[in-house]
Amino acid sequence: MRRTDRPSASAELALGWNGLHWGSPLAEFRARFPHAARTESGWWVTGEGAEEFCGIPMAFTQYGFDQRDQLYMVSFIPEVIHRDRLAPAALNALGAPSDYATVWRLGDVVVEVKIAGVVATVTHGRYA
């Protein structure tokens, strides 16, 4: 096994996502992603194209901000053809889940892959 200086996926998710820390203000998100847009359902997208979560390409990645405009959640929705790969990819990247479901608790952060891999969410409890 090779040793690297890169933090684990768990350590990265505990801090934030895509270069943003949990609790980052919406203004910082919009500055980082100049093509960002708010969807009709109230989520934000980067406008930068597809993202990956645990190595799986996502059809949609949506960012949630609380009432104080602080980043508290990221939602990942894979293409239908990748749904069956999402839970195993999360297990490989994050290790054993915290309970019998595909849920990982990383301090204040909860990562959950829904049944059949239709969506994965990463939520910071303090900002939710």
Buried (B, 14 or more C-beta within 10 A) or exposed (E): EEEEEEEEBBEBBBBBBBEBEBBBBBEBBBEBBEEBEEEEEEBBBBEEEEBEBBEBBBEBBBBBBBEEEBBBBBBBBBEEEBBEBBBBBBBEBBEEBBEEEBBBBBEEBBBBBBEEBEBBBBBBEEBE
